[in-house]
Amino acid sequence: MTAIILDGRTLAKTLREELRADTQAFVQKNGIAPSLAVVKIAGDPASDRYTRTIRKGCEEIGITFTDTPCRRKRPRRCSKKRSAR
């Protein structure tokens, strides 16, 4: 078996173009754009960076993106005992 060297940038560009076309076809067929919502930890630089990357990808292919910061470390109903499970 012969190894195949892939050009990651070219492959990613091709995939984005295909996804953009699929997204446009979906919008034309259904009259609504697909959407991605993310709940992120507020104040976490890694989370901010990751969210920006996701937003950029969504914008490139025509998906609506929404992010909502979560300011709590744990939900109210989640005690230390339950969160340790």
Buried (B, 14 or more C-beta within 10 A) or exposed (E): EEEEEEEEEEEEEEEEEEBBEEBEEBBEEEEEEBEEEBEBBEEEEEBBEEBEEBBEBBEBBBBEBEBEBBEEEEEEEEEEEEEEE
